[in-house]
Amino acid sequence: MRERPAPSEAPLGADSDADFHFDIVPETDQSFENALAKARAGGRLTVDDGIELIATGTEHRGIDPVRKEQVLEAADRRRASVVGEDVTFVANLNNNVTTACNTGCLFCNFKDTAHQFESANDGEHAGFTKTPAESRSIVTDALEMGIYEVTSVSGLHPAFALSDEHHEILKSFDDPAREVDYKPPAVYDTDPGTYLDQMRAMSVGDVHLHSMTPEEAAHARRGTDWSYEAVYRELKAAGLDSAPGTAAEILVEEVRDVICPGKISSDEWIAGMEGAMAAGLDVTATMMYGHVENAAHRIHHLKTVRDLQDRLGGITEFVPLSFVHQNTPLYERGVVGGGASDAEDELVIAVSRLFLDNIENVQASWVKFGNAKGLKLLNCGANDFMGTILSEEITTRAGGTYGEFRSVADYVEMAAAIGRPAVERSTDYRTQRVVDPDDNPLGPRLGPRADGTPLLDGRGGADRIEPTPADD
């Protein structure tokens, strides 16, 4: 049995890691010093190199503070040489269609079991499902405020199908609820429409629609022999512009077996990403860490992402997501005792920058970390600081406490605090503009209907309203 890591090494913050008997453990034949020298020289890192850097050496327990700072400095230098000093952000809205889901991921408190949404159910729940008409209204209003992007990531509602044709295929199963997680829309209080309906509804004007994770694409092809590429091509024709690479969590099966046994496998996630890129869509990639995984799992995940980018080159950014443990089944059941430490968060950002030598943009999340820590991570290798978000609910429902909106003025102030310029960007980073701090009022200008007016001023208060519940 592997030796149990010290609390500073273990992102789960509990003793339960020893119970999993993982086959992949943070042991290497490399030295920290050699790995750091290679990182400083700009060489491509091996898995062993990555493990040594993210663990600050595997020959001892815990994170060495001096070595940690050496890794952070190397990553910050690499960030400056690759993307410069800009702190980028996108003016966006999150509009998620439904919280109904039966997948049962133990790290999630966003979803609500789908049977709660059935008309015959008398119980109360805090979830929601939006019709296509409601989604269109929400996006239309936000587009007038000046957003560039609408992000939509939703639960796997059993009545959600790709199209009318897909409904007919799913109905043909002998026991569709059991075999393909399908029940017809008539069973539910609210019909979410089809995925194509929702894409068309949210594709208002020239807004950039960022939606349909590999997990959602798998749901949109369940019970069929359709390829991911074919599904994404239909979604693209309906208005989809790019796909988020969430649902990745940790791309190692022995970890997924613990935290999300009902979710698609790592190979399926890769196939979904390949299908999206084959359909001509840009994608992002994520890693949700700080639960039961160890340092070696994190690097194996980065290697999978790097290999995918080597093959296809369509990943525009990498987004490390620190596990917010409060209110999640993993925490409530005692599987984990907490999330990642500050030092681990810094090292994940830094080693992501150093290891992913073929992905230019690394994101720090103010939703996960708050402003002060998020800014610190921008000096650890990250260059992007998310988006205005208008609304953020997945993290909030899991116990996050850092708010649901940042204005352009907020971004200018935060970037100035670390001596760097705030830069509004498009989703794909191909269009960018440096925000002039003296160009008041400060609002977005890249959106199809943006004119520099602050997103929320004059629409319910100075930069703070209660936005429509949704999330990335």
N, C-alpha and C positions, 0 to 999 in steps of 0.2 A: 504494500500500500504506500502511496506517495506520502511524503512528510507534509503535514498540514502547514500552509503558509502563515506567516505572521499577519496580524490585522492590517498593517500598512501595505502588505503585498496583496491582500485578498479584497477584491472589489466588493464582494458580498458582505463583508463586515460581520461575518458570523462563523460559527464553527462547522456549519453544514457542508462546506466544500469538500471535506474529507470523506463524506459519505458517497460521493459520486464516482470515485475511482477512475478518473479520466485517464485515457490512454495517452493523450497529448499533454505533456507537462513541460514547464519551462526549464529545460536542461539542454546545454549546447556544448560544443567543442571549441567555441570561439571565446575570445576574451573581450571584455568591455572596451579596453583600450584600443584594440585593433578595430573593433566595430566603430568606435567614435572617430578614429583616424580616417577610416573609409568614408564615413558620413561627411566629415569636414572637407575631404578631397572631392566630394561629389560623385563617388563611385556608387554603382547599383548595389543595394544591400541585399544580402541573403536573408532567409528566414532566421538563421542563427544570429546574424548581425542585429536584426530587428528585435529579437527576444532579449539580447544583452542590453540594448539601448533602452527598451521600454521597462526593463526590470532594474536598470542601473547596475547590471552585473548579476549573474545567477549564482555566483560563488558565495554569496551571503544573503541573509534574510533582510527584508525591508528595502525601502528606497533610500539610497544614499543621497543626501541633499547636495553635496558638492558635485557629484556626477550628474545629478538631475539638472543642475544649472548649466553644466557643460552641454548636455543634450539640447536644452532649450535654446542656448546661444547658437548652436549649430543650425537648429531649425529656423530660428529667426533670421539668421544670415541667408539661409537658403530661400526663405520667403522673399526677402528683399531682392535677391538676385533674380528670382523667377518672375515675380509680379510687382515688385516695387513697393511703394509706401501706401498706396491707396487702400482705404477701408471701404469696401463696396457693400451695397445693399440694394434691394429691389422694392419698389412700391407695390405691395400685393395685398390681396384679400384671401382668406381661407374660407371656402364654402364646402363643407362636407355634407354629403347627401343623407347619410343615415348612421346611427350608432348600432343598429341591429346586426348581430353577428353571433354565430355559433362556434367559431373556431376555438375559443377557450384558451387563448394565450395567457400564461400566468403572470406576465409582466404588464398586462394591460388592464386599465380601469376605465377605458374610453367606451368599450362596447357594452351593450345590454343584450341579454339573451333574447333571441329573436321571437320566441313564443310570447314574450311580454307585449309585443306589438300586435298580436292577433286580436281581431275584433271580439272573439269569444273570451278573451282574458279580462278578468275584472280587476286585476291588480294594478297598482300605480308604478310608474317608473319615470326616470328623469331623461330618458332618451328621446330621440327625434328621428323623423323621416321627412324629407322634403320632396314635394312633387317637382317635376321639371319646370312648371310655371313659377314656383316659389324660387327655385335656383336662378332662373332667368331674371326675376325681379331683383334679387339680392345683388347679382353681378352687374346688372344695369345701373343700379344706384351707385355701386362702388366705382364703376367705370366713369361715371360723371364726377366722382370725387378726384379722379386722376390716377387710379391704379394702372399698373402695367400688366400685372399677372394675377390670375386667379388659380389658387392651388386647391385641389380637392382630393382627399384621401378618406375613404369611407369604410364602414363595416361591410361584411359579406352577407347582406340581406338575402334570405332564401328566395324572395320573389324577384330579385335582381337578375335579369338575363341580358345578354348582349343585344338581342333584337327580338322581334315577333317570331321569326323562324326559330330562334333558340328556345323561346317559350314552348313552342310545339314539340321540339325534340325532348325537352326536359319532362313535359307532361307524358310522354310516351313510355317512360319507365314504369315498371310494375309498382314500385314503391319509391317514388321520386324523393320524398323527404329523407328517407334512409340512404338511398343509393347515391343521390347527387345533391343533397341539401337543397331541395326545391319544394316550395309551396306556391301556388298561384297567387297573384296579387289580390284576388277577391277575399282571401283569408285575412288580410290585414286592414287595419284602420286607414292606412295611407299607402297608396300605390307609388313606389319610387320611379315608375316608368322603366324603360330599358336603359342600359348604359349609353346606347346611341342617342336616346332621347335626352339624357342628361348632358352629354357632350354638346349636342346641338343647342340646348338651352343655355349652357354656360359660355358658349362661344359667341359672345356679344361683340359686335363691331370688330375691331382688330385686337381685342384683348388676347394675351397669351395664355392658353389653357394648359396647365401643368397638372396632369392627373393620371390615374390608372397604374398603380404599382404592379409588379409581377404577380403579387397575390391576388389583386383584383382582376388582372387579366386571366389568371387561372380560373377564377370564379366565372368569368365571362366566356369561358370555353368548356366548362365542366360538362361531362356527358357527351362530348363530341370528339371528333378526330381533327378538329381545326388546329392549325399551327398557331403559335404565338404571333408570328409575323402576319398571318392573315387577319387575326383579331385586331392587332394594332393598326393594320392598314384600314380596316373599317372604322376604327375609332378616329384615326387621323382624318379620314374623309368626312367624319362628322364634326370635326373642329379641334381635335386634340393636337397640341403643338409639341409637347415634350412629356416625358414620363419620369416620375420620382422613383428612385431605386430604394425606397423603403421596403419593409418586410424582410430586409436582409438579416437584421439582428446580428447574430454571430454565424458566419457561414461555415460552421463545423457541426456535423450531425450529432456528436455526443453532447453538445451544448443544447442544440435545438430539441433534442429528445427530452431535455429537462424543462426548458422554458416555454416551448411552443410545439408540442408533439403533433398538434392538429394542423400545423401550418405547412406550406409547401417546403420541399427539401431545398438544400443548397443548389443542387443541380437544376431543379425547376426554377429557382430564382435566376440562375445564370441563363437558362433557356428563355425565360421571359425577357430579360434584358437584351439578349441577342436578338429576339424577335422584334422588340421595339426599335433597336438600332437598324435592323434589316429593313424595317418599314420606313426608315428615314427620319426617325425621331432622335433628338438629343435625350440623354438620360442623366440622372444624378446617381450617386451611390452613397449608402449610409453604413454605419456600424453602431448598433445599440449595445453598449458595454456597461460593466459595473454591477453585474448580478452574480452569476455562478461561474463565469468563464475565468480563465487564468491568462497570464501574459502571453503564453504560447498561442492560445486560441486567437487572441487579438491579431497577432502577426500572421497567422495562417489566413485569417480573414483578409488582411491587407494584401497578402500575396494573391488571393483569388481575385480581388478587385483589380490589382495591377495587371494580372495575366489577361483579364477580360479587356482592359483598356489597350494592352499591347495588340490584341487580336483585332479589335474593332474601332477603338479610338473615339467613341461617342459620349464618353462621360465628361460632363462639364465641370463637376465639382464633387468633392468628397465631404460628407457631413457626419462627423462623429457625434453620437447622441448619448449623453450620459444618462444612465437609468435613474429615473425618479421613482423611488421605491415606495413612498408613502401611498397608502390606499390600494396597493396592488396585491393580488393573491400570493405572489412570491413572498412578500413581506408579512402579510397577515397570517399566512400558514407557517411562518417561521423558517422558510427555506433560505431566506437571506436576512441579514440583520441591518442592512443599509445599502448605500450605493458606493460609487467610487470616491476616493479621497481627492482633495484638491491637487495633490501631487500627481495622482494617477491621471486626472483630467489633463493636466499640463503635459504629461508625457505622452498621452494618446495623441493630442494635437501635434506635438513636436515630431513624434516618430511617424505619424501619418504624412507629415510634410516631407520628411527625409526618405521614407520608404516608397511613397507614391511619386516617383520621379517622372511619371507620364501624365499626371493630373495637376493642372496649374492651380486650381482654387480649392482651398480648405476652409471650411466654415466653422465659426464659433457661434454658439447659440445663446443669445441673451435670455431666451425663454427657459433654457435649462440652467443657466449659470447666474443670471442677473447681470446688471450692467458692469459692476466693478470687476468681477471675476471674468466676465466675457471679454472686457478690455485687456485684462492680463493675458488671456489666451491669444489675443491679437499680437502679442509680443512673444508667443511661443511657436509661431509658424502659421497661424491662421491669417487670412486676409479678408474674408467675407464675414459680414455680421448680420446675416439673415435678411429679413424684410420688415416692412411696416406691420404686417400681419393683420391689422384691423380686428382680427379675432383669432384666438388660440384656445382649444379646449382639451385636446388629448392630454397634454402635460398638466393642465390645470386640474382635470379630473383625477389624475394620478397623484396629485398632491403638490404640484409645482405652484410657486407663489410669486412669480416674477412678472405678472401682468400679461396683457394681451394686445398691446399696441405700442409702437414707437413712431414718432413723427420724424419728418425730415430734419426739423430743428433739433430733435433729440440726437439724431445721428451726427449732425455737425458738431454739437456740443461734446458728444462722447469721443468722436475721433480727435477733436482738438485737444482733449484731455491727455492724449498720448502723443500729441504733436504730429498727427497725420491727417491728410485730407479725406473728407467724406465724399464718396463717389456713387451717384445713382447709376444703376446698371440695368440692362435687360436680363431676362432669365438666362440666356445663353452667353452672357458677358461680352458679346460682340459689339454692343452699343453701350457707351459709358459717358457720363458727364460729371466733371468735378463741380461740386456744389460750392458756390461762392457764399461764404458766411455773411457777407454784407448785402446780399441780394434779397432783402426782405420784401414780402413775407416768404418764408422758406417752405416750398412745396414741391411735389414731383413735376417733372417736365417730360419724361420719356413715354408716359402712357398715351394711348391713342387720343384721349380727350384731356390730357393734363395741360395746365397752363401756369403752373407755379403756385396755384392757390393751395394753402395748407389742406391736408386731407380732410380734417374734421372741423376746422374753425368755421363757425357760422352754421354748423349742422348739429347742434346739441351741446356746444361747450368748447372750451379751448383745449383741443387735442385729447379730450377724454370723454367718451360716451360709452354706453353699453352696447357693443356691437353684436351682430347676429352670431349666435354660437356656432363655431366651426373650428377647424384645425388643419395643420399640415399632416 
